[in-house]
Amino acid sequence: MVGGPGSGKTETLVAAVAARVREGAPLAEFAVLAGSRSAAQAVRRDVVARVGRAQASPTVTTVHGLALGLLRQFQPADEVPWALLRAPQQEQRIRDLLASPRVAWPEELRPALGTRAFARQLREVLARVRQRSWDEERLAAMAVERGDATLAAIANFLDEYLAVGDLEHTLDYAELVYRARLLVRDEAVAASLRDRFRGVLVDDAHDLDLAQAAFLGDLAGLGLPLVVFGDPQQAVSGFRGADPEGMLRLLEFHPSTRIDLDVDHRHGTQVAEALESLRTRLDARLAPAPAAPRSTEPGSVTVRIYDDPPSEAAHVADELRRAVADGADWGDLAVIMRAGRAQLAPMTRELLRLGIPVEVAADELVLAEEESVVTLLLALDVAASGGAPDADQARLLLSSPLCGLDAIALRRLGRSLLARHAQLGHSDQLLGRCLAEPQLLEGLQVPEAKAAAGLAVTLRHAAEQLGQGQEVQHVLWQLWSSTDWPERLRATAIEGSRRANHHLDAVVELFERASREPVRRGAAGARTFIRELAGEEIPADTGRELAARGTGVTLTTAHRAKGRQWQRVWVVGVQEGRWPRLTPGGLLLDPGRVLDGSPRTLGEQLREERRLFHLACSRAATHLHVSGVRGAEGEASEASRFVHELGVVAEFVPGRPARPMTAASLVGELRAAAADVEQPETLRRGAARRLAHLGERGLHTARPEAWWGLARPTTPAPRPDGAIWLSGTALAELTGCPRRYFLNRRAKASRPPQSRASIGDVVHLIAKHAQLDGLGLADMRAELGKVWDRIPFEAEWLSASERVEIEAGLERLANWLAEHERDLLAVEQRFDVTIEVEGRQVVLHGFADRIDLLDRDGDRPRLRIVDFKTGRTRRTAADVADDIQLGVYQLAAGEGAFDHLAPGVRDVEAPALVFLRHAVGEFPAVVEQSTLAAVPELKDEPLEVGPTWVHDRIAQAVRTLEVGDFPATENPACNYCQFKAGCPAFVKEIGR
């Protein structure tokens, strides 16, 4: 029975089985085989539902399930039952054998034996060998015939691998089918099968490999009627050895009949047209008959290109919400992507973050990458190493749910540790040591110390248990249950948090894995367990296939979407390089090259990738949405060629949704309307009433107490003790924007300097040596060349452009230095001087780039401060009239900060800014500030404290520090402030 997607293959199978059961034949007398365990369970439920009564011992399973059942049934009763190795376990078995090789591998392969990639490729080769029904003797003969040392080593390894499996009574999937084929040749087994079954029905037969198809042929050869359903154009498991021609080879049995299903019962007309456009590019040799859509509902097909993956996720989330607003249920929607590890987990996290309820089959995700599992495995690893974490592990554990300290709590704990143990290092070092040395926490009165001490005790106790040989599952339970983390997760899950439910599911699976045979014990067992989980590049197993509950949007990969359908489907991440995902023939152990002499071609891969895309799109009944992202400038990434094969014009959608349908967006709009004084009073009151209503209905973010900036301070502001130390830059920040000062200097939240800041440091250093050591222009350029390649730049062209400008600036600097050579008094001079402002002692401190002593023409000697500037912005005299840094330089000089350089000289010349990037003739541009003696008071700014405007600014800063309130203040520096994101004072209108 051959039919395209939606033609009713599974429906026909279920109806056929149900009809036979209703006629009186027990379901147990039919072997019904599906493509996966979940699909088999669904078929069994549907058959029982149609029959209307329960069935005893039904054989509704997979090909592997039937083979394993036969093997267990006909083995001697006194032997241990056969166990099936899952793919990660098989790969780990291979890695263990390769770690102590008894096989003479060729010299060129030995460096790769310990890698995961080699183990994975070897696993694929061994699977292909058994799928072809070959054994180690045939491989060895082929190796001799070809003179192939690699093939000879694989033959010997296969012999060792099978021997170990026999000793442990374990089989992999390919070996299972191989042995089942041998078993059914036994006449007693064959007779038993003929007596037991009236027929065999197989769904999704297009994904059978050659050995599985041959096994079904063996059953047909016993005289059992065989009915197979499939669509060779949906064969997408070539990476597992599936052959789309496998099911068609069954037609070689006589008598045999092929029936094509030619009605499409699933798709709306537009989806059907798009699929037909794509189907014309598939392999026509294997095509089922064209199917006419039965539905007259048009539906829709869209192809959209977004800026980047986050924008794509935001738009998908918005469209999912709008679909539900239009009447769809969450369970009617699905998001399908190509890759599980690279796409599924990030998309799951992003949609959860955006408030979309999602359902992901637990075995779709790699367990060791789940956030909750990562935390428990880290704690287990520390316990296996003695319970004393290193510095990095300690910080991760302290900030994990096992301890629950956020950034503020960590900082508070670090300060408490520093106050008591200052002689042992800085706060970061003490945080890194406190779990390994819990005595450091003794006597600390902050609650964070108690939490950290409890975690340290838990880790030590777990280490002791492992040292006594306790089972790993028990130690994991002790780590998990010794904190309030489980209760917090449970409470959050009960409140409806999907993330909490997801974390709990992952923890349950972790304990289930830890309880499996063989039971791991002690530190060595813990490390083995961690290594096995960390080494899994394949989702764990299919035991969790039914974990999805159907109450949210289904997120799945294209391979796992086989046999399923939804009303609306989003096929996302359709990118070149990802879909199609083509692997050039360069693998060390490519199965095709090793066994056949030629690797799998790119053309074969492309055909399978197109079939996979066709399968994903065909899961949509009425609405299909395909999307990708366009690569940034200079990137090779672009939307896949497949999106243009649907016969639909792709639409580019820039940015993110303008009005996302989320609670956060709604609350934001209502708050903005309520706070906008330019809006009518009725609108503002209406928005406030809506917010109050939402808050009363349980939306916490609609309540004012949850809004940022309205809560009272959690701790009192620190009061400055003794003299207050102020530099010119700190004073500028305090008087310009106290919030910026606090975040930069108190919270230490500033980013590392960018390349331009690094350039400024380099130029200042060269200028220093030029003045002290008499470097000429050639010497300065040479010094610049020594360090230039170490300065980080975003692009090569930017480095070249900056180099030209800086070298021109050095030439202007050399000319200026030669002109003022005789005035030089000091370079990079540190200073501090104490003054009194409003009864408080204030220490002005800092560095001056250059200090000149001017005593020409018999005038009184005067000090002049020079500050070199390397930035692009050139300021005017009006701009620097109130420059507080220059003002501090003047005040410090007048108060005797440089008496040790020029005793008794307190007169100050106008300080100067020298802009090296800007030219006036052959010299740099120079802008001076009027002296405090000449202009003690600024225009339109009467003195409050005096005697100069600088004293007034210092008094303002001192009052801010004493009050401890650091409000955000809009000022000219807002545009380039690194803290403007989230700043309540920074408002920037963006034109549409």
TORLO-816091 format. One record per residue (C-alpha): residue in three letters; y, x, z. Coordinates in steps of 0.001 Angstrom, whole numbers, plus 500000, padded with zeros to 6 digits. Each point is the difference from the previous one (the first is absolute). Example, Ala and Ser with C-alpha at 12.3 -4.5 7.8 and 13.67 -1.06 7.14 Angstrom:
2
ALA495500512300507800SER503440501370499340
END
This chain:
992
MET500000500000500000VAL503149501739498770GLY503534498722500613GLY503514501201500558PRO501994499617503216GLY500215496375501142SER497204498847497718GLY497898498840502942LYS497303502672500276THR499692499845503782GLU500433496216499957THR497137499691497512LEU497777502235502112VAL500707497983503157ALA499418496708498159ALA496726501270498520VAL498640501129503373ALA501160496821501751ALA498347497836497313ARG496659501769500477VAL500222499623503778ARG500842496314499710GLU496930499627497797GLY497915501189502949ALA499723503769499605PRO500967501935503172LEU502961502332499614ALA497796502788501414GLU497967499905496765PHE502936501267497942ALA501518503449500166VAL503744499468499540LEU501830503284499595ALA503794500447500093GLY502284502990499526SER500882500451503687ARG498967498799503426SER503058497749500299ALA499314498478496581ALA496375499376500993GLN501088498285503200ALA502415497821498030VAL497249499005497536ARG497639499126502848ARG502657497828501667ASP500752498210496721VAL496325499318499268VAL499316498688503502ALA503135497837499829ARG498864498425496729VAL496461499443501158GLY501230498521503253ARG497428501590502310ALA499235503411501454GLN497478502257498285ALA497434502232501713SER499950503742499197PRO502049499882496784THR499975503156497895VAL503676499964498994THR501064503623500071THR500864502959497766VAL497750502150497836HIS500081502629502727GLY499310497377502653LEU496896498806498120ALA498803503585499461LEU500457500872503684GLY498191496834501065LEU497031500864497783LEU499875503547501309ARG500026498839503627GLN497451497249499308PHE497397502185498371GLN500322503163502074PRO497409500715502748ALA500862498032503144ASP499858503015502300GLU502775501870498223VAL503727499924500819PRO501790497456497764TRP501931501458497111ALA503749500275500577LEU502529499914497189LEU502606502768499826ARG503496498767499280ALA502098502077497627PRO501983501859502728GLN496774500756501883GLN498353501282496838GLU502973502232499280GLN499930501315503571ARG496237500691499678ILE500688502044496866ARG502794501921501729ASP497731500795502932LEU497311501360497680LEU502549502034498049ALA501351501460503247SER496649501793500516PRO498832500425496426ARG496349500750499342VAL500552499707496264ALA501047502966497877TRP503203498668498445PRO501615501973497173GLU502538502549501185GLU502933498198498374LEU499240496780501939ARG499583501491503482PRO503718499988500945ALA500059496224499371LEU496920499058502051GLY501987499188503128THR502539497723498294ARG499980496228500060ALA500562499848496258PHE496798501958499303ALA497971497746502325ARG501444496904498358GLN499246501260496489LEU496477501052500994ARG499398496532501460GLU500979498458496666VAL497660502338498090LEU497061499158502289ALA500715496279499581ARG500017500291496198VAL496690501879500089ARG498279497198501890GLN501723497295497949ARG498290501530496966SER496695499979501900TRP499810503788499874ASP498505502152502735GLU500489503588501161GLU497147501247497807ARG501625498668496857LEU503305501575501018ALA498300503343500575ALA498331499794496582MET503353499193498354ALA501577502952501815VAL497355502375498656GLU500343498582496502ARG503788500413500032GLY500146503156502092ASP502366498162502321ALA500169501539503506THR502186497179501288LEU497493497338498955ALA497187502024501584ALA501934500142503285ILE500602496233499864ALA496271499425499466ASN499168502098503073PHE502725498282502024LEU498653496575499002ASP496571501031501281GLU501493501070503350TYR502209496908500205LEU497049497652499421ALA497845501861502516VAL502649499592502711GLY500328496322499117ASP496244499493500298LEU499969501677503408GLU502788497729501267HIS498758496964498066THR503341499567498225LEU500811499183496382ASP503121499867497889TYR500566497119497597ALA498766501755496854GLU496868501312501716LEU499312496524501347VAL499819498461496510TYR497946502957498733ARG497377499476502704ALA500029496219499588ARG499087500490496338LEU497084502174501018LEU498973497389502539VAL499829497027497606ARG497551501918497794ASP497464499612502768GLU497710497115499006ALA499860498594503523VAL503785499960500246ALA500286498474496523ALA497566497235500917SER501906499302503190LEU503267499700498075ARG498453497616497447ASP498722497811502835ARG503311500117501867PHE502627499341497299ARG500309497415497241GLY502879501818498386VAL502849502496500342LEU503649499124499371VAL502627502748499876ASP503793499645500082ASP502499502654498817ALA497234501842498158HIS502570501921497948ASP500482502415502914LEU496342501012500196ASP499136503636499415LEU497063500882497787ALA497558500297502914GLN500968496583501391ALA499682498401496561ALA496615501674499608PHE498950498685503425LEU500832496465498858GLY498059500709496832ASP497053501027502158LEU500183496630501791ALA500108498207496650GLY497028502080498904LEU498040498552502922GLY500460496571498423LEU502908498834502133PRO502581497948498051LEU503263501950500003VAL503472498473499456VAL502961502379500058PHE503694499077499857GLY502743502406499039ASP502823501122497775PRO499712503539498607GLN503778500019499531GLN500317499847503802ALA497826503076500601VAL502247502137502207SER497583502051502117GLY499381502873497630PHE501045502368502778ARG496824498862501790GLY497830500372496926ALA500189496380498827ASP499294499536496295PRO501475496918498264GLU497049500025497589GLY497465499908502833MET499825496227500219LEU499866499623496232ARG496968502302499843LEU498106497271501829LEU500105498079496709GLU497417502504498739PHE497407498094502056HIS498192497247498140PRO500490497161500124SER503701500179500882THR503097497935499238ARG503751500611500142ILE502274497052500783ASP503820500324499806LEU502252497904502240ASP502996499018497888VAL502217497884502291ASP502622501520502325HIS500053497890503170ARG502479502168501921HIS503157500968498170GLY503197498243499038THR500972500290496359GLN502537502824500401VAL497646502103502125ALA497213499385497479GLU502251501123497124ALA500972503201501819LEU496363500781500803GLU499002499380496375SER502747502397498868LEU498554502627502319ARG496367499170499115THR500568500829496348ARG500365503658501067LEU496671500045501845ASP496699501124498525ALA499096497259497516ARG496321501070499845LEU499412498597503473ALA502328497008499821PRO498892496550501087ALA500954497039497840PRO503706499009500207ALA500527497345502669ALA502490497159499513PRO502008499082503120ARG499080496607501362SER503238499619501978THR503189498782498341GLU502202501326502822PRO502189502723498500GLY500424502197503082SER501985503202499548VAL499670503709499278THR502706502497500930VAL500268503753499570ARG502672501700502093ILE501080503586500463TYR501711501051503248ASP501943503049501128ASP497431501424502417PRO496982498992502122PRO502058498725502989SER502030497777497654GLU496779498752498425ALA498557499127503415ALA503225498235501016HIS500002497873496845VAL496294499195500330ALA500578498899503600ASP502901497826498884GLU497963498409497208LEU497093499345502387ARG502335498150502367ARG501484497970497166ALA496500499064498815VAL499191498648503455ALA503355498183500064ASP498919498354496717GLY496887498606501684ALA497370502732499683ASP497907501090502966TRP499943503658500995GLY496270500012499264ASP500685498983496370LEU501833503283499384ALA498714503515499390VAL501449503440499373ILE497723502288497987MET500428503726499460ARG498075502836498412ALA499441502425502867GLY498941499319503560ARG501016503130501861ALA503233500745498139GLN501263496432499538LEU498239497457502185ALA500849501440503426PRO503710500627499202MET500393496546498429THR498287498389502998ARG502382501712502420GLU503050499132497900LEU499138496300499623LEU499215499752503710ARG503370501599500719LEU501647497407497769GLY498301497190501926ILE497335499010497457PRO496637498920501471VAL497372502134498288GLU496223500054499989VAL498209503209499087ALA496237500350500118ALA499431502558502725ASP497917502253497778GLU502839500309497474LEU501836502478502262VAL498887503421501164LEU499432499560503736ALA501251503443501031GLU503426499238498482GLU500618496869502088GLU502861500619502450SER498138498796503088VAL496915502008499076VAL502052503146499411THR501293499767503585LEU496551499557501567LEU498448502765497905LEU502813502354501000ALA499353499276503685LEU496248500442499457ASP500592503326498255VAL502126501203502927ALA497303498900502450ALA497347501824497977SER502117503166500275GLY500259499828503781GLY502709497386500516ALA502956502389499655PRO501958499160496830ASP502159502510498195ALA503732499402499632ASP499804497980496776GLN497107497879501274ALA501853499374503267ARG503102498682498251LEU497887497713497798LEU498068498639502972LEU503104499494502135SER501615497933497242SER496747498157499183PRO499018496593501399LEU497774501812502519CYS503151501055501857GLY502674497843498380LEU503044502295500234ASP502679499465497370ALA502540502622498934ILE502391499170502850ALA497220500099502592LEU498774503337498636ARG503492501419500257ARG500324498725503572LEU496656501544500941GLY500984503272498336ARG503256500143501946SER498199499308503270LEU497520502779499275LEU502831502356499083ALA501914499229503195ARG496988500986502121HIS498502502807497880ALA502934501522498120GLN498539503484500420LEU496893499012497969GLY501772499166496743HIS501979497274498293SER499188496303500099ASP497932499941496779GLN497772502779501303LEU499521498223503313LEU499117496725498266GLY497380501870498006ARG498491501444503179CYS500160497094502449LEU496672498377499002ALA498133503301500034GLU501713500974503282PRO500465496682501849GLN501283501847503083LEU503311500268498136LEU500347496213500423GLU499577500055503772GLY503066498925501938LEU501793498442497025GLN501312496551500910VAL500487498561496508PRO497447497369498810GLU499319502055496874ALA498497502747502173LYS497584497502501553ALA498869498805496556ALA499504503576498779ALA498083500950503146GLY497705496998499526LEU499271501064496420ALA499262503561501161VAL497485498672502546THR498373497818497320LEU499593502958497640ARG498534502210502725HIS497557497269501049ALA498910499485496385ALA499482503757499638GLU497822500015503136GLN497916497123498646LEU499409501819496712GLY499140503135501937GLN497302497999501817GLY498513498861496676GLN501274496420500035GLU499761497946496798VAL503061500155497782GLN500312496200499907HIS500283499890503812VAL502669502707500062LEU501931498203497265TRP499848496809502061GLN501314501847503050LEU502945501368497973TRP500716496564498560SER499696497967503204SER501742502371502425THR503493498925498862ASP501780496702499479TRP499904500514496225PRO497117497499499454GLU501811497300501962ARG503259500654498149LEU498221499747496655ARG498145496877501080ALA503177498287501206THR501843500897496816ALA497094498803497870ILE499910496656501839GLU503726499618499272GLY499140500231496300SER500574503659499161ARG497964500853496938ARG500436503722500596ALA498485499645503470ASN497039498080498602HIS499546502688497377HIS500010502743502661LEU497462498101502106ASP497714499568496992ALA500122503745499355VAL499191500820503645VAL497044497584499972GLU498675501704496888LEU500457503429501602PHE497843498990502958GLU497430498484497676ARG499811503293498108ALA499710501996503215SER497052497855501150ARG497925500574496860GLU497007502269499837PRO499801502869500457VAL501789499669503345ARG502468502858500489ARG500266501670503399GLY502160502626501644ALA502833502083498568ALA497939501132497018GLY499112496388499173ALA503658498969500307ARG501088502722497598THR497250499007497559PHE501044496347500193ILE503632500893499374ARG499051502285497122GLU497880497300498380LEU502800497442500158ALA502659502465498880GLY497811501117497117GLU499613496519498575GLU501847499621496737ILE498109496771499356PRO500462496825502056ALA497275499839502583ASP497555497306498889THR499572496429498859GLY499050498672503409ARG503544498764500514GLU500395498248496653LEU500533496604501584ALA502521501241502558ALA502882498424498061ARG500704496599501491GLY501736498333497050THR503171499069501880GLY502291502423498175VAL500657501596496651THR496927501875498804LEU500633503681499330THR497212501667498099THR499143502539497356ALA499067499020496477HIS496386501073500533ARG499683497818503097ALA501578497006498246LYS496910499493497840GLY498631496484500179ARG503068498572501760GLN502993497963498884TRP503374498824501348GLN502644497643498702ARG502642502735499867VAL499380503710499688TRP502327503001500136VAL498589503095498301VAL502192502816501297GLY500468503741499591VAL499052499945496318GLN501171503554499297GLU499069502663497500GLY497941502561501858ARG498755497367502444TRP498902497236497653PRO498456501250497797ARG498791502802502235LEU498578502582497641THR498213503136501170PRO499818502829497459GLY496531501535499722GLY500596502880502386LEU497784499148502985LEU497807502770501309LEU496956497699500050ASP500816497323497457PRO496858497814499775GLY500286499617496243ARG500436503719499395VAL497267501035502449LEU497394497485498815ASP500939499360496353GLY502012503044499043SER503248498070499460PRO502355498428502565ARG501152496426499922THR502733499802497384LEU503534498781500588GLY499332497241497476GLU497102498674502067GLN502108500141503135LEU502882498199498261ARG497713497206498827GLU498694499452503532GLU503516500109501471ARG501100497336497516ARG496998497851500947LEU500996500418503648PHE503572498883499269HIS498657497019498048LEU497770499104502951ALA502926500172502457CYS502218497793497856SER497205497498499402ARG499835499215503744ALA503160497869499620ALA499423496328499263THR503511498760499217HIS502593502674500762LEU499689503709499237HIS502646502547501007VAL499579503604498843SER502369502708501202GLY500622503715500026VAL502885502351500696ARG502018502141497678GLY500037503719500741ALA503156501624501290GLU501942502224497612GLY497996503100499276GLU496677498477501146ALA497045499366497738SER499086496764501792GLU500511496797498056ALA498502496550499731SER496469499987498612ARG499257499441496344PHE497875497041501146VAL503008497874501004HIS501060499868496345GLU496552498790498849LEU500336496573501627GLY502266498723497243VAL502828499382502483VAL503407501707499898ALA500521502194503067GLU503117499274502080PHE501819502704501955VAL501126498818503442PRO502394502447501706GLY500433500363503752ARG498517497779502659PRO500069496210500412ALA503567498838500564ARG498993497352502549PRO496543500718501410MET498260496948501422THR499424501518503420ALA500984499033503509ALA501963503240500342SER501964499249496828LEU500765496452501139VAL501148501158503430GLY502130502696498374GLU501741497508497720LEU500618497560502840ARG501365502721502270ALA502281501271497243ALA501329496487499377ALA500492499315503717ALA501919503248500522ASP502157499839496847VAL503507498999501103GLU500972499293496386GLN497439497175499738PRO500906496401500908GLU499491499067503639THR497480497284499097LEU497838502506498089ARG500085502493502861ARG499068497333502556GLY497218498729497750ALA498546503503499687ALA500141500417503776ARG498177496684500502ARG497283501048497558LEU499564503279501872ALA499739498136503295HIS497422497623498506LEU497890502862498640GLY500173501766503351GLU498846496865501813ARG497074499682497553GLY498731503445500971LEU501671502346497491HIS500928502831502348THR502273501810497540ALA502279496936499828ARG500894500343503686PRO503115502016500868GLU498167502006502669ALA497887501536497228TRP502980501156497935TRP500833503653499875GLY503152501031501813LEU500208497038502374ALA497638501205502690ARG501412501767503034PRO499416503748500288THR496574500831501402THR501352503008501923PRO503463500882501340ALA502061502373497896PRO499834503626501166ARG503215501184501662PRO501264503508499208ASP499956502342502991GLY502402502931500363ALA502061501249497075ILE499615498252496673TRP499180502309497092LEU501374498949496623SER499936501685496627GLY502235499054497118THR497201498230498099ALA498816498130503109LEU503574498905500692ALA500350498786496411GLU496830497917500348LEU500992498564503384THR503421498919498814GLY498824498928496530CYS496820498081500903PRO498453500273503478ARG496719498525498672ARG499645502852497536TYR500673502500502785PHE497306498439502202LEU497338499853497280ASN500765503491498772ARG500465501887503274ARG498364497944502730ALA497094498403498111LYS499528503032497693ALA499308497592497129SER501706501923497214ARG498018500984496929PRO499398503636499061PRO502821501493497919GLN499841499499496262SER500281502737497386ARG503807499843499949ALA500070500671503744SER497698502967499426ILE502357501274497303GLY502893499799502444ASP498069502085502541VAL499203502626497368VAL503591500246498753HIS501368500295503539LEU497523502781500742ILE500969501870496824ALA503699499543500832LYS499367501421503475HIS498331503145498631ALA502658500347497314GLN502728500111502654LEU498155502193502491ASP498221502365497598GLY502509500057497138LEU497700498452497379GLY501447499645496522LEU499364497171497545ALA496932501705498482ASP498503500527503456MET500631496366500962ARG498287498742496844ALA497064502317500672GLU499627498610503521LEU500134496460498609GLY497241500832497501LYS497693501193502783VAL499923496638501753TRP500752497455497281ASP496378499211499123ARG499344499071503634ILE502630497244500016PRO498347496586499380PHE501247497969497034GLU498862496636498698ALA499942501256496391GLU500217503259498078TRP503117498961498104LEU501775499347503308SER499159503514501181ALA501455501513496820SER503160497886500204GLU500581500848503661ARG499430503700499332VAL502792500052497430GLU502451498251502347ILE499160502155503025GLU500340503256498044ALA503415498850498804GLY500890499226503621LEU498930503494501071GLU502317501483497370ARG502932497992501431LEU498967501054503514ALA499992503669498999ASN503516499664498590TRP501227498227503138LEU498446502564502350ALA501609502851498103GLU503379498253500284HIS499686499535503802GLU498033503102500901ARG502577501452502403ASP500350496729501995LEU496364499838501202LEU499479499930503781ALA496528498457500492VAL497179498293498082GLU497685497206501232GLN501651500242503387ARG498536497961502836PHE502484498576502512ASP500243497769503046VAL503022499143502067THR500541497565502883ILE502834497481500008GLU500792496991502181VAL500448496518498544GLU500743497023502264GLY498601501870502984ARG496682500962498315GLN498943503537499176VAL499204500265496292VAL498534503105498377LEU500878500350496329HIS497450502156498217GLY498810500892496532PHE500116502620497250ALA502893500979497759ASP499091501217496492ARG502884502457499976ILE502943500927502226ASP503036501817498542LEU502727501807501883LEU503314499637498174ASP502760502420501077ARG501731500868496779ASP503727500636499538GLY500558500547503716ASP499310496331500941ARG498274499110503239PRO496218500362499517ARG498253496730499288LEU496344498897499820ARG498738498094496985ILE496592498290499813VAL498368499830496567ASP497087497686499234PHE498018500481496759LYS498764496815498302THR497175499906497439GLY499840496239499389ARG501098498217496856THR502734497928501629ARG503500501483499993ARG502252498604502697THR503761499665499881ALA502645500958502563ALA500208496338501020ASP496218499961500531VAL500056502981502365ALA503115499019501936ASP497788498463502720ASP496892502171499484ILE498775500282503570GLN497979503176499379LEU503066501905498825GLY501902498481502886VAL497385501299502462TYR500269503473498451GLN503780499935500510LEU499792498716503560ALA497307502530500949ALA502033502876498540GLY503102498848501815GLU498065499809503288GLY498823503627499756ALA496523499614498493PHE500538503201497988ASP501861502115502581HIS497149502507499966LEU500716500639496309ALA503823499899500062PRO501224500259503617GLY503034497855500682VAL500170498468496507ARG500254496210500462ASP502153499047497022VAL498031498250497281GLU500592499970496236ALA499042496920498011PRO496157499986499708ALA498569499945496479LEU497046498466498184VAL498833502143497061PHE498114497933497383LEU497800502442498080ARG498872497514497318HIS503576499150499010ALA502250502453498195VAL503726500666499980GLY500237502682497397GLU497605502776500987PHE500007498976503648PRO498408497148501963ALA502077496964500923VAL501560500264503475VAL501202497053502107GLU501821500530503298GLN500523497821503067SER503399499941501710THR500077501830503319LEU499918498054503224ALA503300501609500941ALA501618498606496859VAL498278496584500007PRO498715499121503503GLU499931496272499219LEU498480498305496943LYS501875497408497996ASP499382496421501222GLU497919501314502913PRO502166500341503136LEU498745502329502710GLU498199498454502975VAL498884503132501881GLY501654502916498202PRO501434502475499656THR498403499935496506TRP497982497573497912VAL496948502242500536HIS500212499377503753ASP500031496273499289ARG496836500252497894ILE498265502030502702ALA500957497418502618GLN498557497231497784ALA496704501902499688VAL499812500661503740ARG500470496300500757THR497181499103497570LEU497630502442501666GLU500867498805503487VAL499526496319499147GLY496756500724498163ASP500613497399497291PHE499603501253496423PRO501114497225497654ALA499754500178496231THR503437500518498470GLU500772499720496293ASN501734503129498694PRO500337502009496745ALA496765501885500777CYS497881496820499821ASN499169500409496320TYR498111503248500560CYS498774499371503563GLN496218500373500224PHE499864497270502670LYS501692497245497999ALA496715498123499493GLY500023497301502651CYS503517500869501166PRO501868496836501054ALA503364501484498990PHE499011501085496500VAL500351497234497444LYS499814500774496292GLU500445497379497313ILE497637500436497074GLY501041498404496736ARG497462497832498239
END
